Amino acid sequence: MRSDLPLGLKYSQSIVVTSGMTAETISKLFGVEGFVPVLATAGMIVFMELTCAAAVKPFLDNGEETVGTRVDMSHIAATPVGMRVTAEVELIEIQDRKLRFKVLCRDEQDVIGEGFHERGVIYGPKFRARLEAKSLAAKGVKA
């Protein structure tokens, strides 16, 4: 991670809610029916995580990536399909390789979510090698 990553960095991006992002659709992936067709809490959190990752990407060294490590988020208003959602993030703490963000999500009418998110800076190739070793170990294959 480059030393010029600024504390207080602000970044935002917007998406339009599609049917694939709804609680109704996502719940079906887990074999559950009966949820409503509004932006799923999980969808909002994924969007918030991606926005935080995009904010710091220009400040990462070659091979580095970030992974989510903590989410503390409220989802306080429903957003229907077709409405635009904006995530606004601010980097509020840098502790070694841990990055802490303050996050606000809003649709075209309401604040829909807010909270905090932490990401860890990792070296991608090393991380993937550990995942492969873990996967092989789970299958009983020695590396």
Buried (B, 14 or more C-beta within 10 A) or exposed (E): BEEEBEEEBEBBBBBEBEEEBBBBBBBEEEEEEEBEBBBBBBBBBBBBBBBBBBBBEEBBEEEBBBEBEEEEBEBEBBBEBEBEBBBBBBBBEBEEEEBBBBBBBBBEEEEBBBBBBBBBBBBBEEBEEEEEEEEEEEEEEEE
